[in-house]
Amino acid sequence: PDNKIALSLVKYSGVPVAAPSANVSGSRAPTTAEEVLEGLDGKIDLVLDGGATAIGVESTVVDLTAPRLRILREGAIRKNEILRASRWPVR
């Protein structure tokens, strides 16, 4: 992540961290902790406020567990950017 607080969370947890977008599927991605609380009120226990997001678009999710790279969700990093930076075959 491109955020000091998120990087610290990953570092000090001592385990890999996978985090989904902080919104209900199908709704607009929140860009602030306040928007997360509005959208998920009563459904979560805690929000770690690292400030407003710089991009405001969901993360790109890539599956690297098979011989061919698979894009599960295209987000801020586009498929063509991944292809330029990767030597993996894509499916």
Residue pairs with C-beta under 8 A, 6 or more apart in sequence:
1 7
1 10
2 54
3 50
3 51
4 50
5 48
5 49
5 50
5 51
6 48
6 50
9 17
9 48
10 16
10 17
21 29
21 58
21 59
22 30
22 36
22 39
22 40
22 44
22 47
23 29
23 30
23 36
23 39
23 40
24 39
24 40
27 39
29 53
29 56
29 57
29 58
30 36
30 38
30 39
31 52
31 53
31 56
32 52
32 53
33 47
33 49
36 44
36 47
37 47
55 76
57 75
57 76
58 73
58 75
58 76
59 73
59 75
59 76
59 77
60 71
60 73
60 74
60 75
60 76
60 77
60 78
60 82
61 71
61 72
61 73
61 75
62 69
62 70
62 71
62 72
62 82
63 69
63 70
63 71
63 72
64 88
66 91
67 89
68 88
68 89
68 90
68 91
69 82
69 86
69 88
69 89
69 90
69 91
70 90
70 91
71 79
71 82
71 90
79 90
82 90
83 90
